[in-house]
Amino acid sequence: MARIYGLETEYGLAHTPGEDHKRIGPEEIARYLFRPVVEWGRSSNVFLPNGSRLYLDVGSHPEYATAECDSLGDLLAQDRAGEALMIDLLEKAQASIAADGLSGRIHMVKNNTDAAGNSYGSHENFLIRRGLDFNRLTTVLLPFLVTRQLLVGAGAIIPRTSSLSPDDTADRGDLTFGLSARSDVMWEGLSSATTRSRPIINARDEPHADAEKYRRLHVIVGDSSMSTATSALKLGSAVLMLDLIEQGARIPDHGLRHPVRDIRVVARDLTGRTRLERTDGSTTTPLGLLADYRDRAAHLVETGDHSLGEDGLAGYVIDLWTRMLEALGSQDFSAVDTEIDWVMKRALIDRAMTRGGIGLGDPQIQRLDIAYHDITPATGLFPKLEAAGLAKSLVTAQAQTAAKDEPPMSTRAAVRGAFIRAAHDARRDYTVDWVHLRLNDESGRAVALKDPFSPTHPQAEALIAGL
């Protein structure tokens, strides 16, 4: 079976002042950062020859949306290509700032919260069939998404107690190490909103494909992952869950009675043994749910009836899922300590606190938390972990470099990428979105790519040939 999926990642910007102590705000950093983008595409919202979208989102957050992928390997490479493209822009912006006589260093972080408590997202998109019962899908999927953070959270220093209201401004200074900071900014299970009443699943119906056949599932609860292994488990487990649901697997459709409360509780329990109440009055645990999901997903992988592609990563997803469950059960994480973000981050923080005799609230620990997500070449911590063999990478340098320039060749991204490259090389004015290709001339020639699975399109190829 086949499925289309992709990632949207927002990045945070910051500036460390130099000797002149002048601090540059995110808006000014963003202007420097997007100068080359505007010069290339005459906009701060562009589609690139590798099929992806690069733009400046609300709040001065650079955002990279991968091209459509139909294999997990392609998606991991596309995500890493996004990081590499951001680093290229970051280095050019740093040089421009220095040329303008401004000191200090600008930073880009792949996390989900800033020092002021603002949250920005890492959104997952999955194509689903229009005929699927959306209510049942979300009912079955919500318990998985509430508990998935136990496997793939980024790790965060969060208040020991959480708020259940966005209006609660009470001081919650007692800190703990939790699975995810993102969990504390979720206010609904399902909603079409994205900001104030931010839901776990966004219900807005924007298929970016033939609306009679498809719908897009937009999941906005996940953390941005530094580890490609964590990304593989995060996306891979979600795809397998969707495969199970679409195939009619008899997964209990009793939802969680209190998903917003539960997602906060789970974030603060690193053992996965908290009792969660279902809508039928029964109770379960995160470990119990995730083990049941794993068993069902493992059967799909054994039979090959899944949509993760044929690059061998499906077996790896089940293996890492299994090892993570075993680690949680024993609380011995040595078998996953180079693969799972929250496990790696907690180990770094624990060592720093022991070495310095300090607590979670110490500024040194807060800096370490941010440094883990810093992709700035001179200061980022995670690339150093990978270089030292302390963090596993599933994407080779060659695959990352290729994905910066080339789209996945098995989806419509191949057509979009070819059109963008040809139109740009021919210096033709054009407009592109996820579905449409258009020449902005007197002909007004346009093509709609309604089938995201098709890497060929005769009308589009004719349009390209005429450039």
Steps between C-alpha positions, in 0.01 A plus 500: 500500500606862455464822695624857468645675805709801588632723777476873568763632740514848650833625634575749774741793459715672760805725522788495746638857526866574443723750674269787412219323693252589226235232464329434167136393514347205311334726243831656398674161499224366274552787255868414471423129481252530214695747286636221274154342484338824386780561250447152354122479505387865546309392811553370852261215413646274232494146369845357427632269226505210748121530523495652848356826626707758691337802657491742790212420731319716755728606786813513283535121494674355193304194390594214272235264365636187339391385160245219484663167587377145470787335686643562844854519367409780261327692778798476736731622224264786411481607864879501532523691172280765660746534787789529255320770300428693819867476600602636159268798552624543855864521392418755230299706749789492748734632232253776405459607860877522542530696174249750638715551807282304741674270745391184675370169369158405375358160590235275355338234716289202400282487809143600588513770769695819557613673820179703512284188497383534140442171321562418134440179323616187330200387298449160341285456190355171381280437198195290586214368290191719488274203570665428836283574804684806629328493840607142564851573373550788742342308790742211450799721420475743793606249770799410284602864457452575871732213594746509207708765676619224733683354202604807302473816711780753466529537878443829680535676832139571593300598810432207730130589486326614183212728412182386331412853393685734262398788727676358807804717571577360846866458588599136459867530584552147632662324204533145376650331197213396276449335167373800306440873538254480213254302712436797728374720216235260372146604596273273298505154350356602164436850362544711188692762704880512515593770754304589812291179519781293348387138445689172482345437157407790275169428327527761225420328172771606252588191297744663253384223265185372333246585771261230384758230567721628780518689824810626682550403864684787671662403832648794690587348838843358421839630609768598254750214501876546484570127472414337168437180695240679712348646183483154347311361799277809529391499135527127445279406793237755392496369142460143625213606724325660203559187295338293775199731521448515124522123477227464762712354779292434811672760715280594798326825411445607860664841513658664801252675726740787577754527214613856583566410864651166403753643255638714783504212746679271255760772434598489867518122546815350350389148595178484295305341785247778568140375486295668226121484493321402180156616396349161588623529861788254466859605563827437325862618510717666237730196502205266455357700211833537321579130538164407349553741210853362448376141480244592237747712303761224510257267321462754218875522461537121502246467219631804309153655500605854598580835341848574637679409177743225416824641639510274806407772748165338589686219677719755676191689624360184660841409646551845656137507621558164671831600655348824628212312668750264662709796618195666652402181675844448654598871521832396344538715189844382389352323196351825361734767638630604156160506329224664707514876554356519851725220621812667363403843629416373849839326523679823407301701753547245777876498446513882500299522823717238671823658384398851600288425805215700346127456440269513201434870548865594466574717193773255397241224464266729309783582259575130459135432421508759221845395375368149436270646231741762363586429135746792483824338375734666751287440808255218434535201731322224310730499193789447741322201652451350155862564403617328819279197440281587798190555285394264223430641155277331243576755225836502326672823404454400134123448544463834677693684229297334226170587671597869513485511122283212385138416590377150581469343156198281577242773578365812326783694669715381208277689254485812716876503551569461129263786414652733758855428385414542132291815546761659722784416260295643212433817703127457458252645747303219662280410795505171687307350788461140617260419216540762226770603253436822310688725259430867571503619141241580235438129444413438865575132448433297815496138611338341805685208662208342682658156536782524757607142426585566135862598416397566139247734343482537120357854505760616752779338302379681188495826694858438614616406151366831367702716736 
